[in-house]
Amino acid sequence: MSDSRLLYDAFNIYYEKGMEALRDRNVLVAKRNILAASETLLKLAKESEGELKKQRIKRADELAELASKLDVYVEVAKSDQNGSNKESEDIIFTGKIENNSATTLEDALNELSSLEGLETVKQQVSDMADEIKVSQLRRNEGLPVPDMSRHMVFTGNPGTGKTTVARIIGKIYNSLGLLSSGHLVEVDRSDMVAGYVGQTALKTREVINKAIGGVLFIDEAYALKGDGNDFGQEAIDTLNKMMEDYRNDLVVIVAGYSNEMKPFIDSNPGLRSRFRTFINFPDYSGRELYNIFLGLLEKNKYYVSDEAGTVIYKYLTNKKLNNFNGNARDVRNLFENIVKLQSRRIACMDNPHKTDLATITIEDLPFDIDSITKCPESDESEVIISIDKLVKKEIEKNGDKEREEMPEDDLLNESISGGSNSEYKFDWDS
C-alpha cells in the first residue's frame, strides 16, 4: 500500500473521530483528532499537485482554524475533568510519560523486529497491525468492520520487554491512525490508588486523562484488586468506565506475572469483556541475554577484550553463575556496573588513549573470575566473542570498501588488553 493511501486512510480516521467527539461534546478528544487530521492532510498535500494540492492545503487550514476555536471549550473541559473542588487540586500525577516521535508503520515494525528474541510476541503484534490495515480497507469499501477491543494483557516476568513492546505498539497504532499521539504513560497501583474515599477515582481519572491519545501501561495491575478492604476496586471501576468513554483514542495494557493476571481479569466482568488479547513474554535465554549485552556495547561504542568477552559470555549463559532468570534489566545493571569499574580504572591512567576509553578488560568485571572459568560449560556452549561479532556487523554495514590506515591500527595490532595480541581492527570515529 502506498504512503499516500495510508495517509488518506489516517486522515479519514482522525476526521471521523474528531467529528464524533465534537457531536458528543468531548472537546478534548475532538481538538486532538481535528489537529491530527489537519496535519495529515498537509502531508498529503505535499505529495499532491495542482488544484488538488491547493484544495488540501485550504482544507487543512480550515481544520486547524476549527481546532483553535475549540480552545476556550478545552479549558472548560479540563476544569471539569480536574474538578472544581479543593480535593481535585491536590491530585498530583506520579507516573511516567514518554512522548512518541512521529514514525511510519514500517519504521515501527522494524523497531519491533530488531528486538532480541520475543518471536511469538513479534508475530502477535504484527498480526494485529495486519488486522487493523485490513479493517481500514474494508471500511473504505463500505464493508462492515467488527468492533474489536484493542486493550491487551501482557504476562511474564519482569525484564522481558513488556514496556518496550508497549511503547512500539503506541507507535504502530499512531501510524495507522488508531491513536492520535501514540505516547506511553506508565503507572502502577501507587499512581492510581489513594488512601481515602473519593480520592482514588480522581487520581485514576488524572492518570487516564494523561494517557488519552496513547497507551496506558499499568504494571503489576493485579495489585489493584488488593485484599478487598482498600480502594483498589474504585480504581478498577473508574478504569472500566473511562476505557469505554475513550475507546476510540486510548489503548490500555495491563501487565504482570502470568499466574496473577488471568485471575485478576476473570475477577471482574468489565475487565473480562474489555481485555481479550493476551500476549505472553517468555524469559530470555542465556544466549539472548548475551546478545542484549552486545547490543549495549555496540550502542555505546564499547568493545571487550577476547578474555573478558569469553568470561562475560560464560557468566550470562550459565544459570548456575547468575540469578538473572531471563531478566534483561539485570543485564543493563551488569553493563552499567562494568562501565563504572572501567571508568575507575581509566581515571588512574595518564593520558588514556581512545582505545583505552573504548575497551573493557577483564579487570573491569564485577565478579569472581576464577569461579567462572572453573565452572563447567552451560548447554549454550558455543562462544561468540563480542569483538568478532561487532567487527562482523561493522563489515556488513560498511562493506569491504578500502579505508585509510588509522593511528589506532598499530596500537590494536600490538595490544588491546594488557599485552594480549589481537587480529581485529576498528574504524574509529574521527
Beta strands, then each sheet from edge to edge (+ up, - down):
strand 1: 96-98
strand 2: 152-156
strand 3: 184-187
strand 4: 215-218
strand 5: 251-256
strand 6: 277-281
strand 7: 303-304
strand 8: 359-360
sheet 1: 1+ 3- 4- 5- 2- 6-
sheet 2: 7+ 8+
end
